[in-house]
């Protein structure tokens, strides 16, 4: 993986395209462009049969530049770096910072491609791609671009790190109904990727997110609690509440007459992990039944949500 750092100090893991896949993509693009060029040349030859040789030569040069230079530039600009060959091979041209390319990037790549690919039959482009650590040809170097792979093996989803044990259950009385979904998503993304950020940026983002979260809950963040730990504890509290809500809804709706031990264990795994609850020794079915009954009682007798923190034990 190749690490690129954006202006927000976020590290992007991009996999640069290597020479074989790039060569195949270029071959597909050249085959399409040459086919279009031949068909256009035949049509122009029929249409310009009455013109003199100088005019025919000028039209041929113009059609060559229009198809073999202007064609790739237009396609990469409109598709944001994905030509037909790159789309077939799962590649894309991006900027050095990981953003989409624009017309000037595509123009420099197309102009240099005439020299690298067409003028030298791809020899200069192959040598430059082999020498470069990121597989870039000269057009990419001058344009400030990089060809990356879009179709990569899917990795495992990143999990939110658990909070410190002394914070588990401390925010059980916190009112989370006013927190918007966009803020929850931002907090989760920060917690799953905070180790990839710069230390200074990581601290400032945690402070900003914790301040926003405290403002929506109506209760200030406790003194002496790190911002990242506060975010992790509140997210865990919400996950535990969601797990109890799903279990209670399943009980009220009667969706499953007799849940299997495996499904019951999956259903309450998140609640047991974040609340620190350890079920009573016994059969799995008895544990699931007791947990289901307890969740039903909690939902039926729960008081309206209040704002504040639970008093220390």
Secondary structure, 3 states (H helix, E strand, C coil): CEEEECCCCCEEEECECCHHHHHHHHHHHHHHHHHHHHHHHHHHHHHCCCCCHHHHHHHHHHHHHHHHHHHHHHHHHHCCCCCHHHHHHCEEEEECCCCECCHHHHHHHHHHHHHHHHHCCCHHHHHHHHHCCCCCCHHHHHHCEEEEECCCCCCCCCCCCCCCHHHCCCCCCCCCCCCCHHHHHHHHHHHHHHHHCCHHHHHHHHHHHHHHHHHHHCCCCCCCCCHHHHHHHHHHHHHHHHHHHHHHHHHHHCCCCCCCHHHHHHHCHHHHHHHCCCCCCCCHHHHHHHHHHHHHHHHHHCCCCCCCCCCCC
